[in-house]
């Protein structure tokens, strides 16, 4: 890294913008101000803008040719970071940028300050060359690491919109294997409480005649769990948009699913789980029971319990609707409950996000990445849930979601690190991408 670049990034890394710690509330705002100052310094406008209980960096830079009809690109990154603990496992100060060999170390250097800086540097290059072909909007937040929804609330209310969004908060499959993630799964959370009587009973006196809430809960859960083939009941599969041929072709180049499972010490859910790993984790809904309460675990207790509860989550496949699947799950639970069992059910949810593989922005992005990196990205998805993605897609804004993190980057762990050659390569790639997106309306 050039010395001037290194000093600049070091300034941002040095701000301990830990959103999970109230003691660092002002530091989070300070990081936001740093981003605003950078945007203003390279010719844009930006303000750290209060929105709800938090602040967003909101700014813009017009296209170099001043064309108001140039495509509008919305850029998103986040300037908060994870807590650095445990500090004794760090080999250098987490809030001092330390470059050792081919790695740059520091909290947030990958997630997401380093990638945010790469994007800003690419913008600066284009602006200074008079070659920015798009109108840029910036919408950055400082609460991504605590699951905040301020940016989602902003997008929901925003009336200006954009032609495309660009998010560099992801990673590569491995070195020199870039990816563009087309989809995120949604999430439905369900809390269910079962009651079958006024008080716990002696199982010797009432067992076999009175309802047991734990048994009733087990019947309810069985009605929503996957069958022997690993597929959820049909009511929970409504709306699935299957992966395209291009996606399946890309997924076939990924490491075998058997490795993905065995590397984590996991055991297959069903016979073909390894073979179908990517389709099942990216393109299908999945349900997992996250916790069960009932009785007196750990004690041999001859009590018939009349209260039990469980929490489970459903990861929604692209195309599914959180309200529809939540209602279907509730109906399955109620239909399976034995007569006399009273159910209390609370459902919440976030929709999945999906960008078409043949979307113009994706095609332009594939070409731009290949131009800059010499290799065409693989089209992948993520099995996780990112509320920002559906907020964008529901507004009709296609999103290029990518990044330069590597599996060995230690994200969210001590000794977080960024592969130094990807700073320059990242700037080249983002510059190529923004240049390509200038042809979006052609």
HELIX and SHEET records of a PDB file:
HELIX    1   1 UNK A    3  UNK A   13  1                                  11    
HELIX    2   2 UNK A   22  UNK A   24  5                                   3    
HELIX    3   3 UNK A   25  UNK A   41  1                                  17    
HELIX    4   4 UNK A   87  UNK A   89  5                                   3    
HELIX    5   5 UNK A  113  UNK A  128  1                                  16    
HELIX    6   6 UNK A  144  UNK A  146  5                                   3    
HELIX    7   7 UNK A  150  UNK A  157  1                                   8    
HELIX    8   8 UNK A  203  UNK A  206  1                                   4    
HELIX    9   9 UNK A  213  UNK A  222  1                                  10    
HELIX   10  10 UNK A  234  UNK A  236  5                                   3    
HELIX   11  11 UNK A  245  UNK A  251  1                                   7    
HELIX   12  12 UNK A  257  UNK A  262  1                                   6    
HELIX   13  13 UNK A  277  UNK A  282  1                                   6    
HELIX   14  14 UNK A  322  UNK A  336  1                                  15    
HELIX   15  15 UNK A  360  UNK A  373  1                                  14    
HELIX   16  16 UNK A  387  UNK A  393  1                                   7    
HELIX   17  17 UNK A  421  UNK A  437  1                                  17    
SHEET    1   A 6 UNK A  45  UNK A  51  0                                        
SHEET    2   A 6 UNK A  54  UNK A  61 -1                                        
SHEET    3   A 6 UNK A 135  UNK A 141 -1                                        
SHEET    4   A 6 UNK A  72  UNK A  76  1                                        
SHEET    5   A 6 UNK A 164  UNK A 168  1                                        
SHEET    6   A 6 UNK A 398  UNK A 402  1                                        
SHEET    1   B 3 UNK A  98  UNK A 100  0                                        
SHEET    2   B 3 UNK A 103  UNK A 105 -1                                        
SHEET    3   B 3 UNK A 417  UNK A 419 -1                                        
SHEET    1   C 3 UNK A 353  UNK A 354  0                                        
SHEET    2   C 3 UNK A 179  UNK A 184 -1                                        
SHEET    3   C 3 UNK A 378  UNK A 382  1                                        
SHEET    1   D 4 UNK A 286  UNK A 294  0                                        
SHEET    2   D 4 UNK A 307  UNK A 316 -1                                        
SHEET    3   D 4 UNK A 186  UNK A 195 -1                                        
SHEET    4   D 4 UNK A 342  UNK A 350 -1                                        
SHEET    1   E 2 UNK A 201  UNK A 202  0                                        
SHEET    2   E 2 UNK A 303  UNK A 304 -1                                        
END                                                                             
